[in-house]
Every structure is written in structure tokens, then in C-alpha cells.
Amino acid sequence: MSTPASDAFRYAHAHRAEIAWLSQNTNHLVPPEVVRGALEQAVRDRLYEGYPLGSGDPELLDLIARDFGLAGGQPFLTSGGTESLYMIMRALLGPGDEVVASDPSYLIIHKFVELAGARTNNLDIYAPPYRLTSDRVREAVGAKTKMILLIDPLNPLGSGYPREEVRAIAEIAHDRHLILLNDVTYRDFSDGHALAAEFAPEETVTVWSVSKNCGLAGLRIGGMIARPDLLGKIARFNTNDLGVNILAQVAARAALRTKARWIGEVVRQTRANGARIRDVVAGTPGMSLPVYPSRANMMVMDVAKLGVAPEAIQEELLKRHGVFVRAGNYLSPKHGSQFVRISFSNPPGDIERFARALPEALRTLRGAPVAAAPH
Ligand SMILES: Cc1ncc(COP(=O)(O)O)c(C=O)c1O
């Protein structure tokens, strides 16, 4: 029997030093010196003894505003993008409201929709082009629709939206007076990314994060950007009246000050790792990549034809090989039994461990020989 996800996480954290962490789209490629000096200085200065400025460090807010370049958009800090997502649903949705969303998706957002008494209308996107299209969104909008959820690039598939499709979806939001929630957590991994706020500035809330691009997931800092009137409505539900973690702000500031210097190499290595995983999957009969190349730092590996459950693959790779990938059920009610998600902003050695472990794990699980991955 496979282990529940919570047990997998307990096991992985207990063995953290030995685990190739390919399960949470985290980024282990940012040079550590980018934030180390700033954090060490902040600790020496004992900044943690006092509260931060409630509205956030002014330089950090300015760096975020410049990173996004959205004229008229006001940045706001929260404890990760996650907290912004919660506040947005709490503030803007109520019982009976509907949100046009997808399956697969980052389902924590859907949970927040439900907590507000609303529901998601999940369009099945586990088929080409593996993302929403403006035609399907237009068709799905009904009298109860209040919001469109546009995650771009999309976790878990790694698919992304061409500029013209973002524009078309933004125009639907504008014409139908809907909120457009544009979650751009993985934006820096994507070439030619377009922000929906460029096309529908009044209706769009852009949710950003430094967890993935800057490799700061453990510090829990992110936020949102919106026009002041919309942001004001959402900010009524702010619980961080006394500000967001001061060390997280120091690290985010240091990372964003220097991002232009190192993000190119992070993305290059991430893509090289993605190509290595593609070769491994190509050498594994029964396995395939629905979306390649990924526009993010994760993708899904379809295992439906393998005859082995994703949970069993997760468990075997984790417990016997120290390689942590994620079974699909956490990302898709409908297709979760068909795929495993893998993330790859990691040192190449982690990817090689996966390449060695996968054929062995599948051989064990099926009790039969499996073609070896190419080296
Ligand atoms: C689409 C998406 N949005 C938001 C988040 C949460 O980001 P944060 O760490 O800033 O809370 C994630 C994390 O995996 C994500 O995949």
C-alpha cells in the first residue's frame, strides 16, 4: 500500500540531507551567496528583534514594481503568494459565485475558492493544448461567474499561454466585468511571458512569488499587484498588520537586486535538466511527457500505460532511492491517477539520481524487466 502524502513529506523532511527534492517545484540553483551575506548581516544587526515597516520595505516594493513594470499597479507583500490567494478569495467571492478554472491545476487555490462558499468550474485540460483557451473560457462564463483563474505558466503541466491568448482571456474578463486572477509564480522560467494586467489592468490581480524564481520557498514571502481600489478591497483581509517576516524581506530584496545577473543561468540549467528527464522518459516504455518543453520548472510524466499507480512510484522512488517526486492526485481530481509530477531546478546530480532510480523502481514495482534509461 502506498503512503499518504503527509507521510511522504514527514519521511522526506526527516531525511532531508539525502533526498533529491523533485517534488515541490523549488529552486536549488540560485547561487547561495545571493542572499547569504544579506541574511547574515540582518542577523548580526538583530533586525528580528523589531517589527518590520507594516507596509513592507520600500526598496523591496520598488524592486517588485520595477520587475513587473505594471503602471498603476500597486505591490503588496504577504506570507508567500499563498496568503494573497487566500485573501483574494475571501475578499472577492461569496456563496453561489463561480470561478472558471482548470483540471489539472494548483488545487490549493480551488480549496480557497470553496472556503469562500464559491465553486470552481474546472475545464478539463489534460489534452492538447494542455491549457485553457479563450474560446473555452468564453463558453464557460455564465451568470454566476465572478472570476477567471489564469495560472501561467501552469503548475503542474508546465504549459504556458501565448501573448494573444492572454490578451483574449483578459478581454473576456474586461467585457464581462470579471476578476482575472493571474498567478505568475513561474513567470521567470518562461520565454516571452505576457502579464494579463497589461490587457485588463482594472480587472486583474497578479499574484507573484519569490519562492521559485529566487529559491526562497522556505522564507514564505510573495504577494500580489493590483490597482489601488481593487487592492484596497482585498487588503481588508490582511492579517499581517505588523508586516511580513523581516528576514524574508531582506532575502527577497537581495535576490531581486541581483536577479538579472543569475536568473539566465538558473533557467539554462533548469532546461538542460528538463531535456535529460525527457531522454529518460523516452527510454521508458509506457511513459510519456504530455507537455515538453515545460515553460516552468516542472512537468508531468504520464504513467497511465505503465500499469503502475503514481502513488506507488512516488513511494518506491522516495523510500528506496531518496528521490522525491509527486503523485498526480494532489493536482487533479480527474487525471491524478495518470501522472507523476517532477520538478527540476536542481543540481544535475539530483536528476542523474532520478535517471538511475526510475528503471530500477519500475522493475521492482512491476516485477518485470524495464528498458534502461539512456546515459
Ligand atoms: C501556481 C502556484 N501558485 C502559488 C504557489 C505558492 O507560492 P508561495 O510559496 O509564494 O506561497 C505555488 C506553489 O507551488 C504555485 O504552484
The ligand as an SDF file (V2000), in Angstrom:
LIG
                    3D

 16 16  0  0  0  0  0  0  0  0999 V2000
    0.6710   28.1600   -9.0770 C   0  0  0  0  0  0  0  0  0  0  0  0
    1.1960   28.4190   -7.7060 C   0  0  0  0  0  0  0  0  0  0  0  0
    0.7930   29.4950   -7.0410 N   0  0  0  0  0  0  0  0  0  0  0  0
    1.2420   29.7710   -5.8050 C   0  0  0  0  0  0  0  0  0  0  0  0
    2.1270   28.9300   -5.1690 C   0  0  0  0  0  0  0  0  0  0  0  0
    2.5600   29.2390   -3.7700 C   0  0  0  0  0  0  0  0  0  0  0  0
    3.6840   30.0500   -3.7350 O   0  0  0  0  0  0  0  0  0  0  0  0
    4.2590   30.6210   -2.3750 P   0  0  0  0  0  0  0  0  0  0  0  0
    5.3950   29.7620   -1.9830 O   0  0  0  0  0  0  0  0  0  0  0  0
    4.6870   32.0190   -2.7380 O   0  0  0  0  0  0  0  0  0  0  0  0
    3.1820   30.6350   -1.3520 O   0  0  0  0  0  0  0  0  0  0  0  0
    2.5650   27.7830   -5.8100 C   0  0  0  0  0  0  0  0  0  0  0  0
    3.4800   26.8630   -5.1440 C   0  0  0  0  0  0  0  0  0  0  0  0
    3.7980   25.7910   -5.5690 O   0  0  0  0  0  0  0  0  0  0  0  0
    2.0910   27.5230   -7.1180 C   0  0  0  0  0  0  0  0  0  0  0  0
    2.4720   26.4300   -7.7920 O   0  0  0  0  0  0  0  0  0  0  0  0
  1  2  1  0
  2  3  1  0
  2 15  2  0
  3  4  2  0
  4  5  1  0
  5  6  1  0
  5 12  2  0
  6  7  1  0
  7  8  1  0
  8  9  2  0
  8 10  1  0
  8 11  1  0
 12 13  1  0
 12 15  1  0
 13 14  2  0
 15 16  1  0
M  END
$$$$
